Amino acid sequence: MGYSPSFFWECSLAEVVDLFDSYRRREDRRQKEKDEAFKVRALSLQVLALQIRDAVWGEKDSDFRTVQHFYPTLFPETEKVDRELIKRNERMRRFAEEHNRLWQQAHSGKEES
């Protein structure tokens, strides 16, 4: 932690506990920063791999494993977000179909000039 023994022995118990807590918070923050940097790098490499695959083979393969598959602990919320996004897109598609059907019914009897 970088403290001299004499400094340590001059501190009260509460100060020592505070020093340890501070050190733990710093280390937690550093680890989170490393995790975020790794996530960004992994996602960037995944995008690059997809672009290379598309350029070489010219087709999309549904069996491509994403970075979330290999590092599920780094991306725990993506599955829930993906499910919510799929549900939202389905609701929007149904709304658009209904809106278009009603619009066509309302405008089908009118002549175009």
Secondary structure as GFF3:
##gff-version 3
##sequence-region A 1 113
A	DSSP	alpha_helix	5	10	.	.	.	ID=ss1
A	DSSP	alpha_helix	13	57	.	.	.	ID=ss2
A	DSSP	alpha_helix	67	70	.	.	.	ID=ss3
A	DSSP	alpha_helix	78	107	.	.	.	ID=ss4
###
